[in-house]
Each structure stands twice: as structure tokens, then as C-alpha cells.
Amino acid sequence: MTRRPVPIAEAANYPRWRRPEALLLLMAAGLPLAFATWSALLNNFVVEAAGFDGSDIGWLQTVREIPGFAAIGVIAVILFVREQTLALISLGMLGIATALTAQFPTFGGLLITTFVGSLGFHYYETVNQSLQLQWLSKQEAPRMLGRILAAASGASLLAYGLIVGAWKAFDLSYNTVYMVGGFATLAVALFARFAYPNWEAPHPQIKKFVLRRRYWLYYLLTFFAGARRQIFIVFAAFMMVEKFGYEVHEVTALFLINYLANMLFAPLVGRMIGRFGEKLALTLEYAGLVGVFALYAGVYHFDWPAWAAAALYVVDHLLFAMAFALKTYFQKIAAPGDIAPTAAVAFTINHIAAVFLPAALGYLWLVSPQAVFVLAVGLAASSLGLARMIPRHPEEGRETVFVRAPAPSATGAVPVAPPPPATPAG
């Protein structure tokens, strides 16, 4: 198989399973085989094997998010490595780190394996988001992103289902499960490296730091999304183990329910975004999260039963299925060459709060768990206010409701001012 770059325009000449959208689906399914395994076992593993408390898990999650904060480094890497190749290398790194997790059941050892796996995860996610928006047209992106999310949910469902079904039945060890999940992701990365052409997007990407004033709303929404999501990822599942004593198979069963619901829900969300727009989808997501986080605080304040917390966790996860509307919003307002560098910048912005928030809130958690969720209410409410600034039909030159749509010219074309020059790094 030739390794020359193949233009996306030639994709129709290839079998469906070797086309760009098929590769996106395969990578989306490959990632959770390792990451879902790591996530499902993590809270029980760190408590039982390493004796973690709330502060320790906060520090672990802070270290996990450092590579996300450093995702801007992708801009330098893609000067030498193609984005598609970098995505597959990063996927392999995640798989190897996951496979070795149980070999180092100490605070220091877990920090190292978590950092390496997170570097793979975040660099993959950065490049993958860029590839999605470059390879998919604006018309097909909402539908395909819904299918991609469904594929990822299906792979997570498979991983969680196997853990739930086999954990006690076969008396599995943490090491065995981590090895299987990690090496499965590595196998997907290796297959994708040799089975697919090097697809070339139609628009060359700017390979330097790009920060545009007109993307300010996207940057703010991305920042608040990162801060808000940390509270969900770090503390919602930890609550189920610490407060309600959930065992591995019970936590995993909860994850399984989440991803089963997402498999059914995500394609519907994609169609909804395509029909009604990003503003409505993000408004529904953030309004729902305000209520969910407020009720999380009630779980501690009123000492609600475990089933109530579990139900909120499922609803919380479903609402996050709408988050890819933020991707399609950016795709509509972005200059074509800005996608790759802005994906890197956005991932760094998304992780600004992630670097310090888990550790800081870990200490707050020791004093008042409900205060952590009250803070999340404020973050979700801020996101809701920002989402209302998105136009019904966003486009380049019409990024917010405060920007008037350009008047059509005599020929009926809408003039669009050229983007300002990129801001140099430093």
C-alpha cells in the first residue's frame, strides 16, 4: 500500500471501510477500550491498592490534566509529523500506559503512568478534533459526529460489559483487565496505521500559534466546559465509591448504562443540531447541568439514597452528549486553515482550570463535598449565559449575536473580511 498523501477528494475511489470517516469511527472505538477500562477501575484501584483519599485523587487528576494544558505543543509536533500519524502514535501511548497501570500501585507510580497515558489521550483528542473538522463537511459534521460519539459509546459499552460480566465470575485481577484493555487499543492503532491511506485535507493548516479576537466566545465556552467537566469526571464517580461504597462491578455497571444511553442518544443529538442549531443544543445542555449539579449537592445535604445519585450521574452523562455542538459551532465560524492550530489552543484553554482545580477542590471536598457541586452550578450557569450569545446560524463573520450579518453584495454574495494575521507565540 502506498504511503503517499491521498487527497480527501479521492476517498470515493476506496472501499467504505478505508475512507476517512471509517478511520474516524475506528479510532473513536479504539480509544475507549483503554480509557474506559482505566476509568472504570480507577476509583476502586486507587482506594484498594494505593490507599488514596480525596486529596490524593485530586492530585492524580491534576497530573492527568497537565498534558491537556500542554496540548498547544501539538502545533510544534505537526511541523514534523502528520496529524493522522500523530493521532495513531498518541493512541498507542494511551494503550501502553493503560496496560502497565497495575504494575505501579503507588502514588508516585500512578502519577507516572497516568501522565504518560494522559499525554497520549490529550494529544490524540486534540489532533482527532482537528481531523474531524477538516475531513467532514459542515453539512455532514453534526450527523457524523453523532455517529462517532455513538461508536465511542459502543466501545465503552463493550469494555464495561466485559468487566461487569467477568470481574467476579472469573475473579479477575486489576492487572489482567488493564493489560487486556490497553493492548486492545494499541492493536487498533497499529491496524489503522497500516490499513489506511495518509488522508490529506483540502485546506493546508497554519502551523503556528493562532489566537483570533473573533473566536472569543468559543474560547470562553471552552474554558468553562473544561472547568465544569473536571468536577464531573473527578468527583461524581468518586462520590459513588466513597459515600455509597460502590464496588468495581457496580461502578462499571453505572458506566455501562451511561454509554448504552449515549449509543441511542448521540445520533439523535447530531440530527437535532443539524436541524435546530448549536445554540439550542448548548442551552439545553447547560440548563440541565445547572439542575443536575444542584441536585448533586442535595445528595450530601439531605443524605439522599444511592439510587438517586446514580440516576443523576446517568442524566449528567447524557447531557454531555450535546457537547459536540461546540465543535460544530467552531467549524462554522472558523477560517479553514485555523482548525488545527485552534484545536490545540482550545485544548490548552479547556485545561487551564483542570491543572489546578482537581487538587484545590480535593481539599475543599475534605471539608464540604456539597460546596464542590455548588461551585459547579455557578460554572454551568456561566456557560448557559454564554451559550445564549451564539447566533442561530453562526458563520465566519457572524460569530456572536453582537455581530451583524454582513450585507449581501450586488451579486448576492456575502463579503467576508479576511482574518487578521496570526498572533505569534510569546
TORKOL-4160 file (C-alpha; in steps of 0.2 Angstrom, whole numbers, padded with zeros to 4 digits, m for minus):
426
<pt num="1" X="0000" Y="0000" Z="0000"/>
<pt num="2" X="0007" Y="0017" Z="m0005"/>
<pt num="3" X="0010" Y="0029" Z="0009"/>
<pt num="4" X="0009" Y="0045" Z="m0002"/>
<pt num="5" X="m0004" Y="0058" Z="0004"/>
<pt num="6" X="m0021" Y="0054" Z="m0003"/>
<pt num="7" X="m0032" Y="0069" Z="m0006"/>
<pt num="8" X="m0049" Y="0068" Z="0003"/>
<pt num="9" X="m0057" Y="0071" Z="m0014"/>
<pt num="10" X="m0051" Y="0053" Z="m0019"/>
<pt num="11" X="m0060" Y="0045" Z="m0005"/>
<pt num="12" X="m0074" Y="0039" Z="m0016"/>
<pt num="13" X="m0062" Y="0028" Z="m0025"/>
<pt num="14" X="m0058" Y="0017" Z="m0009"/>
<pt num="15" X="m0069" Y="0004" Z="m0001"/>
<pt num="16" X="m0080" Y="0012" Z="0013"/>
<pt num="17" X="m0070" Y="0004" Z="0027"/>
<pt num="18" X="m0055" Y="0013" Z="0021"/>
<pt num="19" X="m0062" Y="0030" Z="0019"/>
<pt num="20" X="m0058" Y="0045" Z="0031"/>
<pt num="21" X="m0075" Y="0044" Z="0040"/>
<pt num="22" X="m0072" Y="0025" Z="0043"/>
<pt num="23" X="m0055" Y="0029" Z="0051"/>
<pt num="24" X="m0063" Y="0042" Z="0062"/>
<pt num="25" X="m0075" Y="0029" Z="0068"/>
<pt num="26" X="m0062" Y="0016" Z="0071"/>
<pt num="27" X="m0051" Y="0027" Z="0081"/>
<pt num="28" X="m0066" Y="0033" Z="0091"/>
<pt num="29" X="m0070" Y="0015" Z="0095"/>
<pt num="30" X="m0052" Y="0011" Z="0099"/>
<pt num="31" X="m0049" Y="0024" Z="0112"/>
<pt num="32" X="m0062" Y="0019" Z="0125"/>
<pt num="33" X="m0055" Y="0001" Z="0125"/>
<pt num="34" X="m0041" Y="0008" Z="0136"/>
<pt num="35" X="m0048" Y="0024" Z="0143"/>
<pt num="36" X="m0065" Y="0016" Z="0148"/>
<pt num="37" X="m0055" Y="0002" Z="0156"/>
<pt num="38" X="m0044" Y="0014" Z="0165"/>
<pt num="39" X="m0058" Y="0025" Z="0171"/>
<pt num="40" X="m0069" Y="0010" Z="0177"/>
<pt num="41" X="m0056" Y="0003" Z="0188"/>
<pt num="42" X="m0048" Y="0019" Z="0194"/>
<pt num="43" X="m0058" Y="0024" Z="0209"/>
<pt num="44" X="m0058" Y="0006" Z="0216"/>
<pt num="45" X="m0040" Y="0003" Z="0212"/>
<pt num="46" X="m0033" Y="0019" Z="0220"/>
<pt num="47" X="m0043" Y="0016" Z="0236"/>
<pt num="48" X="m0039" Y="m0003" Z="0237"/>
<pt num="49" X="m0022" Y="m0004" Z="0231"/>
<pt num="50" X="m0014" Y="0013" Z="0234"/>
<pt num="51" X="m0025" Y="0020" Z="0249"/>
<pt num="52" X="m0030" Y="0036" Z="0241"/>
<pt num="53" X="m0041" Y="0049" Z="0249"/>
<pt num="54" X="m0050" Y="0064" Z="0241"/>
<pt num="55" X="m0034" Y="0074" Z="0241"/>
<pt num="56" X="m0024" Y="0061" Z="0233"/>
<pt num="57" X="m0037" Y="0058" Z="0219"/>
<pt num="58" X="m0037" Y="0077" Z="0216"/>
<pt num="59" X="m0018" Y="0077" Z="0214"/>
<pt num="60" X="m0019" Y="0062" Z="0202"/>
<pt num="61" X="m0032" Y="0070" Z="0191"/>
<pt num="62" X="m0022" Y="0087" Z="0191"/>
<pt num="63" X="m0007" Y="0077" Z="0184"/>
<pt num="64" X="m0018" Y="0069" Z="0172"/>
<pt num="65" X="m0024" Y="0086" Z="0165"/>
<pt num="66" X="m0006" Y="0093" Z="0163"/>
<pt num="67" X="m0004" Y="0086" Z="0146"/>
<pt num="68" X="m0021" Y="0094" Z="0141"/>
<pt num="69" X="m0014" Y="0111" Z="0146"/>
<pt num="70" X="0001" Y="0107" Z="0136"/>
<pt num="71" X="m0009" Y="0102" Z="0121"/>
<pt num="72" X="m0003" Y="0118" Z="0112"/>
<pt num="73" X="0013" Y="0108" Z="0109"/>
<pt num="74" X="0004" Y="0099" Z="0096"/>
<pt num="75" X="0007" Y="0114" Z="0084"/>
<pt num="76" X="0026" Y="0111" Z="0086"/>
<pt num="77" X="0024" Y="0092" Z="0083"/>
<pt num="78" X="0014" Y="0093" Z="0067"/>
<pt num="79" X="0028" Y="0103" Z="0059"/>
<pt num="80" X="0037" Y="0086" Z="0058"/>
<pt num="81" X="0023" Y="0073" Z="0060"/>
<pt num="82" X="0007" Y="0072" Z="0050"/>
<pt num="83" X="m0009" Y="0074" Z="0061"/>
<pt num="84" X="m0015" Y="0057" Z="0056"/>
<pt num="85" X="0001" Y="0049" Z="0061"/>
<pt num="86" X="0002" Y="0059" Z="0077"/>
<pt num="87" X="m0016" Y="0053" Z="0082"/>
<pt num="88" X="m0011" Y="0035" Z="0080"/>
<pt num="89" X="0005" Y="0037" Z="0089"/>
<pt num="90" X="m0004" Y="0045" Z="0104"/>
<pt num="91" X="m0017" Y="0031" Z="0104"/>
<pt num="92" X="m0003" Y="0019" Z="0105"/>
<pt num="93" X="0004" Y="0028" Z="0120"/>
<pt num="94" X="m0013" Y="0028" Z="0129"/>
<pt num="95" X="m0014" Y="0009" Z="0126"/>
<pt num="96" X="0003" Y="0005" Z="0133"/>
<pt num="97" X="0002" Y="0016" Z="0148"/>
<pt num="98" X="m0015" Y="0008" Z="0152"/>
<pt num="99" X="m0008" Y="m0009" Z="0151"/>
<pt num="100" X="0005" Y="m0005" Z="0163"/>
<pt num="101" X="m0005" Y="0004" Z="0176"/>
<pt num="102" X="m0007" Y="m0010" Z="0189"/>
<pt num="103" X="0012" Y="m0013" Z="0189"/>
<pt num="104" X="0014" Y="0003" Z="0199"/>
<pt num="105" X="0001" Y="0003" Z="0213"/>
<pt num="106" X="0009" Y="0018" Z="0222"/>
<pt num="107" X="0006" Y="0036" Z="0222"/>
<pt num="108" X="0022" Y="0040" Z="0213"/>
<pt num="109" X="0020" Y="0026" Z="0201"/>
<pt num="110" X="0002" Y="0030" Z="0197"/>
<pt num="111" X="0007" Y="0048" Z="0193"/>
<pt num="112" X="0019" Y="0042" Z="0180"/>
<pt num="113" X="0008" Y="0030" Z="0171"/>
<pt num="114" X="m0006" Y="0042" Z="0172"/>
<pt num="115" X="0004" Y="0056" Z="0165"/>
<pt num="116" X="0010" Y="0046" Z="0150"/>
<pt num="117" X="m0007" Y="0039" Z="0146"/>
<pt num="118" X="m0014" Y="0056" Z="0148"/>
<pt num="119" X="m0001" Y="0063" Z="0136"/>
<pt num="120" X="m0007" Y="0051" Z="0123"/>
<pt num="121" X="m0025" Y="0054" Z="0126"/>
<pt num="122" X="m0025" Y="0073" Z="0125"/>
<pt num="123" X="m0013" Y="0074" Z="0110"/>
<pt num="124" X="m0025" Y="0061" Z="0102"/>
<pt num="125" X="m0040" Y="0071" Z="0106"/>
<pt num="126" X="m0033" Y="0087" Z="0100"/>
<pt num="127" X="m0027" Y="0080" Z="0083"/>
<pt num="128" X="m0043" Y="0070" Z="0081"/>
<pt num="129" X="m0054" Y="0085" Z="0084"/>
<pt num="130" X="m0044" Y="0094" Z="0070"/>
<pt num="131" X="m0046" Y="0079" Z="0058"/>
<pt num="132" X="m0064" Y="0078" Z="0061"/>
<pt num="133" X="m0067" Y="0096" Z="0057"/>
<pt num="134" X="m0056" Y="0095" Z="0042"/>
<pt num="135" X="m0062" Y="0079" Z="0035"/>
<pt num="136" X="m0081" Y="0081" Z="0037"/>
<pt num="137" X="m0091" Y="0095" Z="0028"/>
<pt num="138" X="m0101" Y="0107" Z="0038"/>
<pt num="139" X="m0117" Y="0099" Z="0032"/>
<pt num="140" X="m0112" Y="0081" Z="0037"/>
<pt num="141" X="m0102" Y="0085" Z="0053"/>
<pt num="142" X="m0117" Y="0085" Z="0065"/>
<pt num="143" X="m0123" Y="0069" Z="0059"/>
<pt num="144" X="m0106" Y="0060" Z="0058"/>
<pt num="145" X="m0100" Y="0067" Z="0075"/>
<pt num="146" X="m0116" Y="0059" Z="0082"/>
<pt num="147" X="m0111" Y="0043" Z="0074"/>
<pt num="148" X="m0093" Y="0045" Z="0080"/>
<pt num="149" X="m0099" Y="0048" Z="0098"/>
<pt num="150" X="m0111" Y="0033" Z="0097"/>
<pt num="151" X="m0096" Y="0022" Z="0091"/>
<pt num="152" X="m0086" Y="0028" Z="0106"/>
<pt num="153" X="m0100" Y="0024" Z="0117"/>
<pt num="154" X="m0102" Y="0007" Z="0110"/>
<pt num="155" X="m0084" Y="0003" Z="0113"/>
<pt num="156" X="m0085" Y="0009" Z="0130"/>
<pt num="157" X="m0101" Y="m0002" Z="0132"/>
<pt num="158" X="m0091" Y="m0017" Z="0127"/>
<pt num="159" X="m0077" Y="m0014" Z="0139"/>
<pt num="160" X="m0088" Y="m0010" Z="0153"/>
<pt num="161" X="m0100" Y="m0025" Z="0149"/>
<pt num="162" X="m0085" Y="m0037" Z="0149"/>
<pt num="163" X="m0079" Y="m0030" Z="0166"/>
<pt num="164" X="m0096" Y="m0032" Z="0174"/>
<pt num="165" X="m0099" Y="m0049" Z="0167"/>
<pt num="166" X="m0082" Y="m0056" Z="0170"/>
<pt num="167" X="m0075" Y="m0047" Z="0186"/>
<pt num="168" X="m0082" Y="m0058" Z="0199"/>
<pt num="169" X="m0087" Y="m0073" Z="0188"/>
<pt num="170" X="m0068" Y="m0076" Z="0184"/>
<pt num="171" X="m0061" Y="m0067" Z="0199"/>
<pt num="172" X="m0051" Y="m0055" Z="0188"/>
<pt num="173" X="m0036" Y="m0045" Z="0194"/>
<pt num="174" X="m0033" Y="m0027" Z="0190"/>
<pt num="175" X="m0018" Y="m0031" Z="0181"/>
<pt num="176" X="m0027" Y="m0043" Z="0169"/>
<pt num="177" X="m0040" Y="m0031" Z="0165"/>
<pt num="178" X="m0028" Y="m0016" Z="0162"/>
<pt num="179" X="m0017" Y="m0027" Z="0151"/>
<pt num="180" X="m0032" Y="m0033" Z="0140"/>
<pt num="181" X="m0039" Y="m0015" Z="0138"/>
<pt num="182" X="m0023" Y="m0007" Z="0135"/>
<pt num="183" X="m0016" Y="m0019" Z="0122"/>
<pt num="184" X="m0033" Y="m0019" Z="0113"/>
<pt num="185" X="m0031" Y="0000" Z="0110"/>
<pt num="186" X="m0013" Y="m0002" Z="0104"/>
<pt num="187" X="m0019" Y="m0016" Z="0092"/>
<pt num="188" X="m0032" Y="m0004" Z="0085"/>
<pt num="189" X="m0018" Y="0010" Z="0082"/>
<pt num="190" X="m0006" Y="m0002" Z="0074"/>
<pt num="191" X="m0020" Y="m0009" Z="0062"/>
<pt num="192" X="m0026" Y="0009" Z="0057"/>
<pt num="193" X="m0008" Y="0014" Z="0054"/>
<pt num="194" X="m0005" Y="0001" Z="0041"/>
<pt num="195" X="m0023" Y="m0002" Z="0034"/>
<pt num="196" X="m0027" Y="0016" Z="0029"/>
<pt num="197" X="m0020" Y="0029" Z="0017"/>
<pt num="198" X="m0012" Y="0045" Z="0023"/>
<pt num="199" X="m0028" Y="0056" Z="0020"/>
<pt num="200" X="m0024" Y="0074" Z="0015"/>
<pt num="201" X="m0037" Y="0088" Z="0020"/>
<pt num="202" X="m0041" Y="0100" Z="0006"/>
<pt num="203" X="m0035" Y="0116" Z="0016"/>
<pt num="204" X="m0017" Y="0117" Z="0022"/>
<pt num="205" X="m0017" Y="0121" Z="0041"/>
<pt num="206" X="m0007" Y="0136" Z="0049"/>
<pt num="207" X="0006" Y="0128" Z="0059"/>
<pt num="208" X="0010" Y="0141" Z="0072"/>
<pt num="209" X="0001" Y="0149" Z="0087"/>
<pt num="210" X="m0016" Y="0157" Z="0082"/>
<pt num="211" X="m0027" Y="0167" Z="0093"/>
<pt num="212" X="m0041" Y="0177" Z="0085"/>
<pt num="213" X="m0051" Y="0190" Z="0093"/>
<pt num="214" X="m0067" Y="0185" Z="0084"/>
<pt num="215" X="m0066" Y="0167" Z="0092"/>
<pt num="216" X="m0068" Y="0175" Z="0110"/>
<pt num="217" X="m0085" Y="0167" Z="0113"/>
<pt num="218" X="m0078" Y="0149" Z="0108"/>
<pt num="219" X="m0063" Y="0152" Z="0119"/>
<pt num="220" X="m0074" Y="0156" Z="0134"/>
<pt num="221" X="m0086" Y="0142" Z="0132"/>
<pt num="222" X="m0071" Y="0130" Z="0130"/>
<pt num="223" X="m0064" Y="0137" Z="0147"/>
<pt num="224" X="m0080" Y="0135" Z="0156"/>
<pt num="225" X="m0083" Y="0117" Z="0149"/>
<pt num="226" X="m0066" Y="0112" Z="0155"/>
<pt num="227" X="m0068" Y="0118" Z="0172"/>
<pt num="228" X="m0086" Y="0111" Z="0174"/>
<pt num="229" X="m0081" Y="0094" Z="0167"/>
<pt num="230" X="m0067" Y="0092" Z="0179"/>
<pt num="231" X="m0080" Y="0091" Z="0193"/>
<pt num="232" X="m0090" Y="0078" Z="0185"/>
<pt num="233" X="m0075" Y="0067" Z="0180"/>
<pt num="234" X="m0066" Y="0068" Z="0196"/>
<pt num="235" X="m0079" Y="0069" Z="0210"/>
<pt num="236" X="m0095" Y="0062" Z="0203"/>
<pt num="237" X="m0089" Y="0044" Z="0202"/>
<pt num="238" X="m0078" Y="0046" Z="0217"/>
<pt num="239" X="m0093" Y="0050" Z="0227"/>
<pt num="240" X="m0101" Y="0034" Z="0222"/>
<pt num="241" X="m0087" Y="0024" Z="0229"/>
<pt num="242" X="m0083" Y="0035" Z="0244"/>
<pt num="243" X="m0101" Y="0039" Z="0250"/>
<pt num="244" X="m0110" Y="0024" Z="0244"/>
<pt num="245" X="m0097" Y="0010" Z="0244"/>
<pt num="246" X="m0100" Y="0005" Z="0226"/>
<pt num="247" X="m0089" Y="m0010" Z="0221"/>
<pt num="248" X="m0080" Y="m0011" Z="0204"/>
<pt num="249" X="m0093" Y="m0021" Z="0195"/>
<pt num="250" X="m0107" Y="m0008" Z="0202"/>
<pt num="251" X="m0097" Y="0007" Z="0196"/>
<pt num="252" X="m0094" Y="m0001" Z="0180"/>
<pt num="253" X="m0112" Y="m0006" Z="0178"/>
<pt num="254" X="m0116" Y="0013" Z="0180"/>
<pt num="255" X="m0104" Y="0017" Z="0166"/>
<pt num="256" X="m0112" Y="0004" Z="0156"/>
<pt num="257" X="m0129" Y="0011" Z="0157"/>
<pt num="258" X="m0122" Y="0028" Z="0153"/>
<pt num="259" X="m0114" Y="0023" Z="0137"/>
<pt num="260" X="m0129" Y="0012" Z="0132"/>
<pt num="261" X="m0140" Y="0028" Z="0133"/>
<pt num="262" X="m0127" Y="0038" Z="0123"/>
<pt num="263" X="m0127" Y="0025" Z="0109"/>
<pt num="264" X="m0145" Y="0028" Z="0107"/>
<pt num="265" X="m0145" Y="0047" Z="0111"/>
<pt num="266" X="m0130" Y="0053" Z="0102"/>
<pt num="267" X="m0136" Y="0051" Z="0084"/>
<pt num="268" X="m0152" Y="0059" Z="0089"/>
<pt num="269" X="m0142" Y="0074" Z="0096"/>
<pt num="270" X="m0132" Y="0075" Z="0079"/>
<pt num="271" X="m0148" Y="0076" Z="0069"/>
<pt num="272" X="m0156" Y="0089" Z="0082"/>
<pt num="273" X="m0140" Y="0100" Z="0080"/>
<pt num="274" X="m0141" Y="0099" Z="0061"/>
<pt num="275" X="m0159" Y="0104" Z="0061"/>
<pt num="276" X="m0161" Y="0117" Z="0076"/>
<pt num="277" X="m0143" Y="0123" Z="0078"/>
<pt num="278" X="m0129" Y="0124" Z="0091"/>
<pt num="279" X="m0137" Y="0137" Z="0102"/>
<pt num="280" X="m0152" Y="0127" Z="0106"/>
<pt num="281" X="m0142" Y="0111" Z="0110"/>
<pt num="282" X="m0129" Y="0120" Z="0121"/>
<pt num="283" X="m0143" Y="0129" Z="0130"/>
<pt num="284" X="m0152" Y="0113" Z="0134"/>
<pt num="285" X="m0136" Y="0105" Z="0140"/>
<pt num="286" X="m0131" Y="0119" Z="0152"/>
<pt num="287" X="m0148" Y="0122" Z="0159"/>
<pt num="288" X="m0149" Y="0104" Z="0163"/>
<pt num="289" X="m0132" Y="0104" Z="0171"/>
<pt num="290" X="m0137" Y="0118" Z="0182"/>
<pt num="291" X="m0151" Y="0107" Z="0189"/>
<pt num="292" X="m0140" Y="0091" Z="0190"/>
<pt num="293" X="m0126" Y="0099" Z="0200"/>
<pt num="294" X="m0138" Y="0107" Z="0212"/>
<pt num="295" X="m0146" Y="0090" Z="0215"/>
<pt num="296" X="m0129" Y="0083" Z="0217"/>
<pt num="297" X="m0126" Y="0095" Z="0232"/>
<pt num="298" X="m0143" Y="0089" Z="0238"/>
<pt num="299" X="m0137" Y="0071" Z="0239"/>
<pt num="300" X="m0125" Y="0076" Z="0253"/>
<pt num="301" X="m0135" Y="0090" Z="0261"/>
<pt num="302" X="m0151" Y="0079" Z="0263"/>
<pt num="303" X="m0142" Y="0062" Z="0263"/>
<pt num="304" X="m0151" Y="0055" Z="0248"/>
<pt num="305" X="m0150" Y="0036" Z="0244"/>
<pt num="306" X="m0138" Y="0029" Z="0232"/>
<pt num="307" X="m0150" Y="0026" Z="0218"/>
<pt num="308" X="m0154" Y="0045" Z="0217"/>
<pt num="309" X="m0136" Y="0049" Z="0215"/>
<pt num="310" X="m0134" Y="0035" Z="0202"/>
<pt num="311" X="m0149" Y="0042" Z="0192"/>
<pt num="312" X="m0141" Y="0060" Z="0192"/>
<pt num="313" X="m0125" Y="0053" Z="0186"/>
<pt num="314" X="m0134" Y="0045" Z="0171"/>
<pt num="315" X="m0143" Y="0061" Z="0167"/>
<pt num="316" X="m0127" Y="0071" Z="0169"/>
<pt num="317" X="m0118" Y="0060" Z="0156"/>
<pt num="318" X="m0132" Y="0061" Z="0144"/>
<pt num="319" X="m0131" Y="0080" Z="0144"/>
<pt num="320" X="m0113" Y="0079" Z="0140"/>
<pt num="321" X="m0118" Y="0071" Z="0124"/>
<pt num="322" X="m0123" Y="0088" Z="0117"/>
<pt num="323" X="m0106" Y="0095" Z="0120"/>
<pt num="324" X="m0100" Y="0091" Z="0102"/>
<pt num="325" X="m0111" Y="0106" Z="0097"/>
<pt num="326" X="m0097" Y="0117" Z="0102"/>
<pt num="327" X="m0086" Y="0108" Z="0089"/>
<pt num="328" X="m0098" Y="0111" Z="0075"/>
<pt num="329" X="m0101" Y="0129" Z="0081"/>
<pt num="330" X="m0082" Y="0132" Z="0079"/>
<pt num="331" X="m0082" Y="0123" Z="0062"/>
<pt num="332" X="m0095" Y="0136" Z="0056"/>
<pt num="333" X="m0086" Y="0151" Z="0061"/>
<pt num="334" X="m0068" Y="0146" Z="0058"/>
<pt num="335" X="m0057" Y="0150" Z="0043"/>
<pt num="336" X="m0052" Y="0133" Z="0036"/>
<pt num="337" X="m0033" Y="0135" Z="0039"/>
<pt num="338" X="m0037" Y="0139" Z="0058"/>
<pt num="339" X="m0044" Y="0122" Z="0063"/>
<pt num="340" X="m0028" Y="0113" Z="0068"/>
<pt num="341" X="m0019" Y="0127" Z="0077"/>
<pt num="342" X="m0035" Y="0132" Z="0086"/>
<pt num="343" X="m0039" Y="0114" Z="0091"/>
<pt num="344" X="m0023" Y="0115" Z="0100"/>
<pt num="345" X="m0026" Y="0132" Z="0108"/>
<pt num="346" X="m0043" Y="0127" Z="0113"/>
<pt num="347" X="m0037" Y="0111" Z="0122"/>
<pt num="348" X="m0025" Y="0121" Z="0132"/>
<pt num="349" X="m0039" Y="0134" Z="0136"/>
<pt num="350" X="m0050" Y="0119" Z="0141"/>
<pt num="351" X="m0037" Y="0113" Z="0153"/>
<pt num="352" X="m0032" Y="0129" Z="0161"/>
<pt num="353" X="m0044" Y="0126" Z="0176"/>
<pt num="354" X="m0040" Y="0107" Z="0175"/>
<pt num="355" X="m0022" Y="0109" Z="0181"/>
<pt num="356" X="m0026" Y="0117" Z="0197"/>
<pt num="357" X="m0045" Y="0114" Z="0200"/>
<pt num="358" X="m0045" Y="0095" Z="0205"/>
<pt num="359" X="m0031" Y="0097" Z="0218"/>
<pt num="360" X="m0039" Y="0113" Z="0225"/>
<pt num="361" X="m0056" Y="0105" Z="0226"/>
<pt num="362" X="m0049" Y="0089" Z="0233"/>
<pt num="363" X="m0045" Y="0099" Z="0249"/>
<pt num="364" X="m0062" Y="0108" Z="0248"/>
<pt num="365" X="m0070" Y="0090" Z="0246"/>
<pt num="366" X="m0062" Y="0085" Z="0263"/>
<pt num="367" X="m0072" Y="0100" Z="0271"/>
<pt num="368" X="m0088" Y="0100" Z="0261"/>
<pt num="369" X="m0092" Y="0089" Z="0246"/>
<pt num="370" X="m0108" Y="0099" Z="0243"/>
<pt num="371" X="m0098" Y="0115" Z="0241"/>
<pt num="372" X="m0089" Y="0107" Z="0226"/>
<pt num="373" X="m0105" Y="0104" Z="0217"/>
<pt num="374" X="m0112" Y="0122" Z="0222"/>
<pt num="375" X="m0097" Y="0129" Z="0213"/>
<pt num="376" X="m0101" Y="0118" Z="0198"/>
<pt num="377" X="m0118" Y="0126" Z="0197"/>
<pt num="378" X="m0110" Y="0143" Z="0195"/>
<pt num="379" X="m0099" Y="0136" Z="0181"/>
<pt num="380" X="m0114" Y="0128" Z="0172"/>
<pt num="381" X="m0124" Y="0144" Z="0174"/>
<pt num="382" X="m0110" Y="0155" Z="0167"/>
<pt num="383" X="m0109" Y="0143" Z="0152"/>
<pt num="384" X="m0128" Y="0145" Z="0149"/>
<pt num="385" X="m0127" Y="0164" Z="0148"/>
<pt num="386" X="m0113" Y="0162" Z="0136"/>
<pt num="387" X="m0122" Y="0150" Z="0125"/>
<pt num="388" X="m0136" Y="0162" Z="0123"/>
<pt num="389" X="m0124" Y="0173" Z="0113"/>
<pt num="390" X="m0122" Y="0161" Z="0099"/>
<pt num="391" X="m0132" Y="0166" Z="0083"/>
<pt num="392" X="m0145" Y="0154" Z="0077"/>
<pt num="393" X="m0134" Y="0152" Z="0061"/>
<pt num="394" X="m0116" Y="0156" Z="0065"/>
<pt num="395" X="m0104" Y="0158" Z="0051"/>
<pt num="396" X="m0087" Y="0166" Z="0048"/>
<pt num="397" X="m0090" Y="0185" Z="0051"/>
<pt num="398" X="m0106" Y="0181" Z="0062"/>
<pt num="399" X="m0098" Y="0173" Z="0077"/>
<pt num="400" X="m0109" Y="0180" Z="0090"/>
<pt num="401" X="m0126" Y="0189" Z="0092"/>
<pt num="402" X="m0117" Y="0205" Z="0094"/>
<pt num="403" X="m0110" Y="0205" Z="0076"/>
<pt num="404" X="m0122" Y="0210" Z="0062"/>
<pt num="405" X="m0123" Y="0199" Z="0047"/>
<pt num="406" X="m0114" Y="0206" Z="0033"/>
<pt num="407" X="m0125" Y="0214" Z="0020"/>
<pt num="408" X="m0125" Y="0205" Z="0003"/>
<pt num="409" X="m0116" Y="0212" Z="m0012"/>
<pt num="410" X="m0125" Y="0217" Z="m0028"/>
<pt num="411" X="m0121" Y="0199" Z="m0034"/>
<pt num="412" X="m0129" Y="0191" Z="m0019"/>
<pt num="413" X="m0113" Y="0186" Z="m0012"/>
<pt num="414" X="m0109" Y="0190" Z="0007"/>
<pt num="415" X="m0092" Y="0198" Z="0008"/>
<pt num="416" X="m0081" Y="0191" Z="0022"/>
<pt num="417" X="m0067" Y="0201" Z="0029"/>
<pt num="418" X="m0050" Y="0192" Z="0028"/>
<pt num="419" X="m0045" Y="0185" Z="0045"/>
<pt num="420" X="m0032" Y="0196" Z="0055"/>
<pt num="421" X="m0014" Y="0189" Z="0055"/>
<pt num="422" X="m0010" Y="0175" Z="0067"/>
<pt num="423" X="m0003" Y="0182" Z="0084"/>
<pt num="424" X="0015" Y="0175" Z="0086"/>
<pt num="425" X="0019" Y="0164" Z="0101"/>
<pt num="426" X="0027" Y="0173" Z="0115"/>
